């Protein structure tokens, strides 16, 4: 059993419903997890991890400084 940090403090994951998802495309891979109290619709923990596959357009090796 694992402990999950929620908006109500640390809780044992056996008391929670877990929902996971993933988005994977040419630009990014995103995974996420949500926890709710069993029998409730209230999200009490949500976290995600994003991995970019391309350098963002706003980013550049040249900082523009002169």
C-alpha positions as CSV (number, residue, x, y, z in Angstrom):
1,X,0.0,0.0,0.0
2,X,1.2,3.5,-0.9
3,X,0.7,6.9,0.7
4,X,-0.7,9.6,-1.6
5,X,-0.5,13.3,-0.7
6,X,-3.9,14.9,-1.2
7,X,-5.6,18.2,-0.4
8,X,-6.7,16.5,2.9
9,X,-3.2,15.4,3.8
10,X,-1.5,12.0,3.3
11,X,-3.9,9.1,2.6
12,X,-3.5,5.4,2.0
13,X,-4.2,4.6,-1.6
14,X,-6.5,1.7,-0.6
15,X,-9.0,4.4,0.4
16,X,-8.9,6.1,-3.1
17,X,-10.0,5.5,-6.7
18,X,-7.2,6.0,-9.1
19,X,-7.5,7.2,-12.7
20,X,-4.6,7.3,-15.1
21,X,-4.2,8.6,-18.7
22,X,-1.7,9.3,-21.4
23,X,-1.4,11.6,-24.4
24,X,1.4,10.7,-27.0
25,X,1.8,12.6,-30.2
26,X,4.7,14.1,-32.3
27,X,5.2,17.0,-29.9
28,X,4.8,15.5,-26.4
29,X,4.2,12.6,-24.2
30,X,2.0,13.4,-21.2
31,X,1.0,11.0,-18.4
32,X,-1.3,11.9,-15.6
33,X,-2.9,10.4,-12.5
34,X,-5.9,11.5,-10.5
35,X,-7.2,10.2,-7.1
36,X,-10.7,10.5,-5.7
37,X,-12.1,9.3,-2.4
38,X,-14.0,6.0,-3.1
39,X,-17.6,6.9,-4.0
40,X,-16.9,10.6,-4.6
41,X,-16.4,12.7,-7.7
42,X,-14.1,15.2,-5.9
43,X,-10.5,15.1,-7.2
44,X,-8.2,15.2,-4.2
45,X,-4.9,14.7,-6.0
46,X,-3.8,15.3,-9.6
47,X,-0.3,15.1,-11.0
48,X,1.2,14.9,-14.5
49,X,4.5,14.4,-16.2
50,X,5.2,16.0,-19.6
51,X,8.1,15.1,-21.9
52,X,8.6,17.4,-24.9
53,X,9.8,15.7,-28.1
54,X,10.7,19.0,-29.9
55,X,12.3,22.2,-28.9
56,X,9.5,24.8,-28.3
57,X,9.2,27.6,-30.8
58,X,9.9,30.3,-28.2
59,X,13.2,28.6,-27.3
60,X,16.4,29.1,-29.1
61,X,20.1,28.5,-28.7
62,X,20.6,32.2,-29.6
63,X,19.4,34.4,-26.7
64,X,19.4,37.5,-28.8
65,X,21.9,39.3,-26.5
66,X,24.4,41.6,-28.1
